[in-house]
Amino acid sequence: MSDLRRTALYDAHAAAGAKIVDFAGWEMPVEYLGVRAEHLAVRERCGLFDVSHMGQIEVMGQGARDFLQATLTNDVTRIGPGQAQYTLLPDDDGGVIDDLLAYALLDRFLLVVNASNIGACWDRISGMAPAGIEVINRSPDVGMLALQGPAWTGALTPVASPEPFSLQYMEATEAHVAGVPCLVARTGYTGEPGVEIMCDAADAPAVWDALMGTPDRPDATGLGARDTLRLEMGYPLYGNELSRERTPIPAGLKWACDLKHGGFPGAERMQREAAEGTPEKLVGIVLTEKGIPRGGCPVLVDGQPVGVVTSGTLSPSLGVGAGLAYVSSEHAERGTRLEVDVRGKPKAAEVVTLPMVDSSPRKEHHS
């Protein structure tokens, strides 16, 4: 894996015995003690992820807000300094180049994008930027940690100043963690309350070590659990549920698209799809007999294909096979009986409401 990149925390992962895999061109920890144990630790207590492979793109200059309003799908005028917003970067036809978080800071916007799409996002945003708008790729310089789980304050309290615990969901502030200047945000990708912490990449080990040295230390958690956690919540993943082949509408992301005002690439197509409906929809599915759905498994009704699984796993919280799937809209209602073809064997399944678990990143934290 010599051509792969490493985050500043690689040595910490290796020392902890993590299983390291190639993830979007990075050597990243997929698990330490096991995906299930790490998953449940985040649901029940607190886990710490290294997500330094993700990308950070700054947009600044007079008119930066207007530029992003014409480039991204959500209404960026609704957030002010210290607030974050989930949004999507569409191509000219409304297909999804990436989904991302946009942070409004005092003097600039910060876009946090998926690791595999840093280049595509950079090309698109810098290519659309008019004169006077500066677009800077900060990805190589930023370390990023995610502290997630209902007990996140217990791990952060001893090492944070000032305490960022009054932050509401999707708010961000500057603070020091282990004496390191950081941007601390009440965001994440697990469905649990918690924070994401961004700092200079070189300082990331100091932040990691400080959090892991607290009396209420979190569990080191790999990207395997991050995937099962997001799947239970129904959060889409680029490359699985999101791609340039579909707009955000069939994925259920109309709420992240300012269709009332439009004005961004692909808006007319999305408005039409929202008004007329789409032939397929993204749904949550749970197997009602033993089996594990995987991405690519056909979804059947009466033996006939009606869709395809995009993400699947053995849900650590539910203890059954669960997944996300695009199915024909006529079979997307909650409770619809389906079958999933798991390696040639049809397994009974049904459409369920998302999220699949009783959790929310907005819920109160405890220490």
Residue, then its C-alpha position, 0 to 999 in steps of 0.5 A: m500500500s506504498d502509494l496510499r496516503r496516510t493521515a497524521l494519526y496513522d501511527a496511532h492506529a497502527a499502535a492500537g492494532a487497527k486493521i488498515v485498509d485502502f479507503a479512497g486512496w488512504e490507509m485508514p483504520v476499518e476496525y480495532l476490536g470489531v465493527r459490532a463492538e465499536h458500533l454499539a460503543v458509539r450508540e451507547r457511549c462514545g467513539l472517536f474516529d479519524v476522518s482526516h481523509m475528508g476534504q476541506i475547500e474554502v470559498m471566500g471573497q465578495g459575493a461568495r454567498d451568491f456564488l454558492q447559492a448558484t452552485l449548491t442545492n440548498d439555500v445557503t442564505r439561511i445560515g450565518p456565521g457559526q452555522a453549518q448546512y447539509t447540501l449537494l453539489p450538482d452537475d449541469d443535469g442535476g446529477v450529484i457530484d458530491d454531498l457535503l457540509a457547508y460551514a458559514l464562518l466569519d470571513r469565508f465558507l468552508l466546504v467539507v467534502n468526501a475524500s473520493n470526490i475532493g478532485a471533482c469538487w475542486d474542479r467543479i467549484s473552482g471552474m464555476a467561480p467568477a472573478g473575485i471569488e477565491v477557492i482554496n483546497r485546504s485538504p492536505d493541511v487539515g486533520m479531522l476527528a469525529l467524537q460521536g455518541p451520547a457521552w461525548t461531553g465526558a471525553l471532551t470536558p477535561v481538554a476543551s476550552p472554552e467549553p463548546f457544549s452549548l452548541q446546538y446541532m449544526e453549529a460550530t465555534e472556534a475552541h482549543v482542544a488540548g491547547v490546539p486551536c480547533l473548529v468544533a462543530r455539532t455535526g457527524y455521520t452516525g446519528e448520535p450527538g457529538v462533534e467533529i473537530m478540525c485542526d492543523a493536520a500536524d496537531a491531530p495526534a495531540v488532540w487524539d491523544a488528549l481525548m483518549g487520555t481522559p477518564d471517560r475516554p472514547d473507544a477508538t472507532g474505525l470506518g467500518a462502524r461509521d458505515t453501519l451507523r450511517l446505514e441504520m440512520g438512512y444517511p446516503l453515501y456517495g458511490n452507493e446511494l448518490s451518483r451522477e446518474r440520479t438527482p437528489i430527489p429519488a434519494g429523498l433529499k428534496w429537503a436539501c434542495d431549494l426548489k422554490h427559488g432554484g437557480f442552481p444547475g439541474a434545478e429544473r429537472m429536480q423541480r420536475e421530478a419533485a412535482e411529477g414523482t420519480p420512477e424509483k425511490l430510496v428506501g430502508i429495508v429489513l430482512t425478515e428471515k436470516g440473511i445479509p443484504r449487500g450492495g448490488c443484490p437484486v430486490l424482487v417482488d413475485g420473483q420479478p426485479v423491482g430494484v437493487v440494494t445499494s448498501g447492506t449489512l448485518s445491523p449491529s443494533l437490530g441484529v438482522g440484515a438491513g440495507l438501503a435500496y432503490v425500488s420502483s416507486e409503487h413498491a416503496e411504501r412502508g410495510t411493502r413485502l419484498e425479497v432480496d436475492v442474496r447470492g441466488k437465494p431469495k430472502a423475505a424483506e420489508v420496507v421500513t421507516l428511516p431511521m431504522v433505530d431510535s436515535s438522533p444527532r439532536k438529542e441531549h448529550h450526557s456525560 
